[in-house]
Amino acid sequence: MKFFYYCFYRLTNAYKVLDGKDPEIYARGIVTLCQSLNLLSLLSILFIINNSQYSIVFIGVLMMLNLIVNLFILTKKKYIELEERWKEENSKCRKTKLYLIWLYVIASIVTYMVMLSVMS
């Protein structure tokens, strides 16, 4: 969970520079998308074993449930707590973690695309 909190914190900071009002909405969306793609990738293994496919409705329901959970967990109040926690972070460590966040986002998308191609 700490990793997702850190992703939320850093993405909120990035969007705060681009758009000053409600940047946590964008960060929450990206974190939710990556979490959902990871979950769908893992679930697709079960569907591959059973030689079946999941529907668009299944994908939509799973993503909406994940979004609803994140609406309650990744809030503006949580961002303020996280900002206080990581405000003294070393710049070298901060840069390394930023690369890991980008790697996570890209890997989530690529893994999901690979699993989709295997399923079809």
Backbone bond lengths (Angstrom), bond angles and torsions (degrees), N, CA, C in turn:
res aa  C-N    CA-C-N  psi(-1)  N-CA   C-N-CA  omega(-1)  CA-C   N-CA-C  phi
1 M - - - 1.445 - - 1.527 110.62 -
2 K 1.319 115.88 -31.64 1.459 120.31 -179.18 1.540 110.80 -59.87
3 F 1.335 115.93 -38.63 1.457 119.97 179.11 1.531 111.19 -62.85
4 F 1.319 117.21 -43.54 1.460 120.49 179.82 1.526 111.48 -67.08
5 Y 1.322 115.98 -36.47 1.461 119.29 175.26 1.522 110.58 -63.31
6 Y 1.321 116.01 -42.01 1.458 119.13 179.87 1.531 110.83 -66.19
7 C 1.321 116.95 -41.91 1.474 120.21 176.05 1.521 110.46 -58.68
8 F 1.321 116.10 -45.97 1.458 120.93 179.19 1.526 110.54 -59.74
9 Y 1.322 116.39 -45.20 1.463 121.11 -179.87 1.530 111.57 -61.17
10 R 1.327 117.10 -49.77 1.463 120.23 -176.42 1.526 111.97 -69.27
11 L 1.314 117.25 -39.25 1.464 120.01 178.04 1.524 111.15 -67.43
12 T 1.315 117.17 -36.71 1.465 120.37 176.06 1.525 110.06 -63.44
13 N 1.334 116.71 -42.08 1.465 119.93 176.66 1.523 111.63 -60.39
14 A 1.321 116.28 -41.91 1.461 120.47 -179.38 1.534 110.91 -63.87
15 Y 1.325 116.62 -43.86 1.465 119.89 -179.84 1.522 112.23 -74.92
16 K 1.320 117.03 -21.97 1.462 120.20 176.78 1.523 109.85 -64.04
17 V 1.328 116.73 -35.68 1.460 121.69 177.71 1.530 110.27 -69.55
18 L 1.331 116.93 -40.81 1.464 120.90 -177.82 1.526 112.98 -76.61
19 D 1.333 115.57 -42.73 1.459 120.76 -175.76 1.527 108.06 -140.87
20 G 1.313 117.20 108.41 1.455 121.90 -173.12 1.510 115.78 -66.08
21 K 1.324 118.75 -22.40 1.461 119.56 -176.77 1.533 111.26 -99.58
22 D 1.305 116.06 127.04 1.468 124.85 177.47 1.534 114.83 51.22
23 P 1.317 118.81 54.01 1.466 119.58 179.37 1.525 113.27 -69.46
24 E 1.348 116.35 -20.19 1.464 118.16 -178.87 1.517 112.52 -68.66
25 I 1.326 117.78 -19.69 1.468 120.90 176.88 1.522 109.89 -63.87
26 Y 1.323 117.16 -45.53 1.464 121.29 -179.87 1.527 110.82 -66.75
27 A 1.315 116.86 -43.86 1.463 121.50 179.64 1.527 110.45 -62.45
28 R 1.318 116.30 -43.71 1.462 120.94 178.17 1.523 110.48 -60.56
29 G 1.318 116.84 -39.49 1.461 121.02 179.35 1.520 112.48 -64.32
30 I 1.319 117.42 -43.14 1.465 120.51 -179.84 1.527 110.82 -68.28
31 V 1.316 116.98 -43.01 1.462 120.17 178.35 1.527 110.10 -62.85
32 T 1.316 117.30 -43.45 1.465 121.46 179.09 1.521 110.86 -63.22
33 L 1.320 117.43 -42.64 1.466 120.93 179.16 1.523 110.25 -60.61
34 C 1.313 117.62 -47.63 1.464 120.69 -179.11 1.525 111.53 -64.41
35 Q 1.318 117.23 -43.11 1.467 120.26 177.70 1.529 110.60 -61.16
36 S 1.319 116.51 -43.18 1.464 120.73 -179.04 1.526 111.15 -65.49
37 L 1.329 116.82 -42.51 1.464 119.65 178.42 1.522 111.22 -63.75
38 N 1.318 116.92 -38.42 1.466 120.11 177.44 1.523 111.08 -64.32
39 L 1.316 115.90 -44.53 1.461 120.21 179.31 1.532 111.24 -64.08
40 L 1.318 116.80 -42.98 1.468 120.28 177.47 1.525 111.69 -63.77
41 S 1.327 116.66 -36.74 1.469 119.96 177.69 1.522 110.93 -63.92
42 L 1.332 116.12 -43.10 1.461 119.47 178.23 1.536 111.72 -66.53
43 L 1.316 115.97 -41.91 1.464 119.36 179.69 1.524 111.99 -68.00
44 S 1.312 116.63 -28.37 1.464 119.01 -179.58 1.527 111.62 -65.15
45 I 1.319 117.39 -24.85 1.465 119.82 175.91 1.536 109.71 -61.36
46 L 1.325 116.86 -42.25 1.467 120.24 176.87 1.520 111.40 -63.78
47 F 1.319 116.50 -40.46 1.459 119.78 179.32 1.529 111.18 -68.05
48 I 1.320 117.72 -34.80 1.466 120.59 177.31 1.523 109.86 -66.89
49 I 1.319 117.29 -42.24 1.465 121.51 178.88 1.530 110.43 -61.44
50 N 1.332 116.52 -39.71 1.475 121.26 179.73 1.517 112.91 -85.37
51 N 1.322 116.79 1.14 1.462 122.88 178.94 1.539 111.61 56.63
52 S 1.334 115.42 47.73 1.464 121.12 177.64 1.526 109.40 -137.84
53 Q 1.317 115.23 178.49 1.461 120.76 179.93 1.521 109.12 -131.60
54 Y 1.343 115.91 152.98 1.457 118.42 175.31 1.522 109.53 -93.20
55 S 1.325 114.56 157.20 1.463 120.18 -174.79 1.528 111.32 -93.36
56 I 1.306 114.61 168.53 1.463 121.53 176.22 1.532 109.85 -62.04
57 V 1.317 117.24 -36.08 1.469 121.07 179.02 1.527 109.68 -62.48
58 F 1.321 116.93 -42.80 1.460 121.70 178.01 1.525 110.44 -59.65
59 I 1.307 116.55 -45.10 1.469 121.42 178.82 1.525 110.14 -61.90
60 G 1.320 116.23 -46.15 1.463 120.58 -179.67 1.517 112.84 -62.30
61 V 1.324 116.38 -43.98 1.465 120.55 -179.74 1.530 110.22 -64.42
62 L 1.322 116.84 -44.36 1.455 120.76 -179.53 1.529 110.92 -62.21
63 M 1.320 116.79 -43.98 1.466 120.22 -179.90 1.524 111.44 -67.42
64 M 1.324 117.80 -38.21 1.467 120.84 178.73 1.530 111.28 -67.03
65 L 1.323 116.95 -41.10 1.463 119.68 177.02 1.525 111.09 -62.83
66 N 1.309 116.01 -42.10 1.462 120.61 177.93 1.533 110.57 -63.65
67 L 1.315 116.79 -41.34 1.461 120.83 178.65 1.529 111.17 -64.15
68 I 1.309 116.88 -42.22 1.467 120.66 179.52 1.530 110.44 -61.96
69 V 1.329 117.05 -43.64 1.466 120.49 177.86 1.532 109.35 -61.65
70 N 1.328 117.41 -45.24 1.461 120.69 -178.88 1.527 112.91 -68.39
71 L 1.327 117.70 -26.01 1.464 120.13 176.25 1.523 111.13 -62.18
72 F 1.323 116.13 -33.51 1.456 120.34 -179.82 1.527 112.93 -87.04
73 I 1.326 116.84 -25.72 1.467 120.17 -176.55 1.531 111.72 -92.37
74 L 1.316 117.30 -47.23 1.465 121.92 -175.43 1.527 110.12 -95.53
75 T 1.300 116.23 81.71 1.459 122.44 -175.82 1.526 110.76 -109.70
76 K 1.317 114.65 173.24 1.467 120.16 176.35 1.534 110.35 -62.51
77 K 1.311 116.12 -37.98 1.469 121.04 178.18 1.531 110.06 -63.02
78 K 1.327 116.53 -41.47 1.461 120.53 178.39 1.525 110.34 -64.53
79 Y 1.335 116.57 -38.76 1.458 120.25 178.20 1.534 110.95 -60.39
80 I 1.309 116.91 -42.07 1.475 120.84 179.66 1.530 109.97 -62.92
81 E 1.338 117.33 -40.78 1.465 120.92 176.09 1.532 111.20 -62.31
82 L 1.326 115.55 -43.93 1.465 120.32 -178.91 1.523 111.50 -67.81
83 E 1.327 116.57 -36.10 1.460 121.00 178.19 1.524 110.24 -62.64
84 E 1.309 115.88 -41.35 1.470 120.53 177.90 1.531 110.68 -65.55
85 R 1.306 115.55 -38.07 1.464 120.97 -178.21 1.526 112.59 -67.31
86 W 1.338 117.60 -40.58 1.459 121.31 -172.89 1.525 114.26 -109.56
87 K 1.314 118.51 16.82 1.461 119.74 -177.13 1.526 113.07 -69.86
88 E 1.322 118.81 -24.82 1.464 123.21 -178.71 1.527 112.26 -96.68
89 E 1.312 117.48 20.19 1.457 121.63 -174.83 1.531 112.10 -68.40
90 N 1.310 115.62 137.94 1.455 123.89 177.40 1.534 109.82 -61.29
91 S 1.328 118.18 137.31 1.470 121.20 -176.00 1.532 112.19 -67.14
92 K 1.319 118.64 -34.22 1.463 121.03 178.15 1.526 110.03 -67.67
93 C 1.315 115.59 -44.64 1.464 121.07 178.17 1.533 110.06 -63.88
94 R 1.302 115.55 -39.29 1.465 122.16 179.24 1.527 111.07 -61.45
95 K 1.320 116.43 -42.42 1.465 121.43 -179.83 1.533 110.73 -67.28
96 T 1.316 116.66 -42.56 1.463 120.97 178.13 1.526 110.96 -61.76
97 K 1.316 116.16 -43.71 1.464 120.07 179.34 1.520 111.73 -65.95
98 L 1.327 117.23 -32.44 1.462 119.88 176.66 1.524 110.68 -63.39
99 Y 1.330 116.86 -42.04 1.466 120.28 176.31 1.524 110.96 -62.03
100 L 1.315 117.53 -38.14 1.459 120.82 178.34 1.527 111.52 -66.19
101 I 1.313 116.54 -36.39 1.469 119.69 177.30 1.522 110.14 -64.70
102 W 1.322 116.83 -46.38 1.473 120.16 178.50 1.528 110.72 -62.79
103 L 1.322 116.95 -40.22 1.464 121.07 176.99 1.525 110.27 -61.45
104 Y 1.321 116.99 -41.49 1.458 121.27 178.55 1.529 111.41 -62.88
105 V 1.310 116.94 -45.00 1.474 120.68 -179.26 1.531 109.75 -63.19
106 I 1.316 116.90 -48.07 1.470 120.74 -178.99 1.528 111.00 -65.62
107 A 1.329 116.81 -43.21 1.465 120.66 179.64 1.528 111.52 -63.93
108 S 1.315 117.71 -35.52 1.467 120.93 178.03 1.522 110.72 -63.27
109 I 1.308 116.14 -44.47 1.467 120.56 -179.56 1.525 110.98 -68.11
110 V 1.317 117.23 -46.45 1.468 121.53 -178.54 1.527 110.98 -64.03
111 T 1.317 117.26 -44.27 1.468 120.88 179.82 1.523 111.07 -60.68
112 Y 1.323 116.01 -42.19 1.468 119.43 179.14 1.532 110.44 -64.57
113 M 1.318 116.94 -42.34 1.471 120.41 179.72 1.538 110.60 -63.53
114 V 1.308 117.15 -40.63 1.464 120.87 178.08 1.521 110.21 -63.57
115 M 1.314 117.20 -44.88 1.453 120.49 179.87 1.531 111.67 -64.56
116 L 1.323 116.80 -35.37 1.472 120.15 175.89 1.520 110.93 -64.25
117 S 1.323 116.56 -41.91 1.458 119.42 -179.74 1.527 111.65 -67.77
118 V 1.312 117.23 -33.83 1.454 121.00 177.66 1.535 110.66 -69.50
119 M 1.326 115.55 -37.59 1.465 119.35 -179.50 1.530 113.28 -68.74
120 S 1.314 116.93 -29.50 1.487 118.06 -175.97 1.486 113.71 -88.55
